[in-house]
Amino acid sequence: MRLPEGEARARLTDHDHGILCTVHPVRGADAVPVAYAVEGGSVAIPIDRVKPKSSERLQRQRNLAADPRATLLVEHWDADDWSRLWWVRAELRDEPDPDPERMASLGHRLAERYPQYRDRPFSAILVLHIVAVTGWAARR
């Protein structure tokens, strides 16, 4: 059954990881697992220094610079009880130049949410404005 927007937003806010999909100019959909935090009408996704990277600027950042549209998909799967299945999809738009106060607040939110970020080992934070949220659940 379709989730009311408020419930879909609550599940998005409460969940701790998802799949960020951006648009690659050649191959189309470019999906990557991410940690994130929701604050107000925005999603913050850290660009961290915890995991090794092949480049200073990630493909998702390059994709967003070329096309600001993105989608964050979060879901719950239970192989034994399909009545517990649900998913939420957030349509997002890149906010390329958030103000420093906003960045500090989002950095604090990420550090509160994930112990791995307590020392703020991220080099940047992607800030994405929530345009719409939809969702589905086998039961509410």
Buried (B, 14 or more C-beta within 10 A) or exposed (E): EEBEEEBBBBBBBEBEEBBBBBBBEEEEEBEBEBBBBBBEEBBBBBBBEEEEEEEEEBEBBBBBEEEBBBBBBBBEEEEEEEEEBBBBBBBBBBBEEBEEEBBEBBBBBBBEBBEBBEEBEBEBBBBBBBEEBEBBBEEE
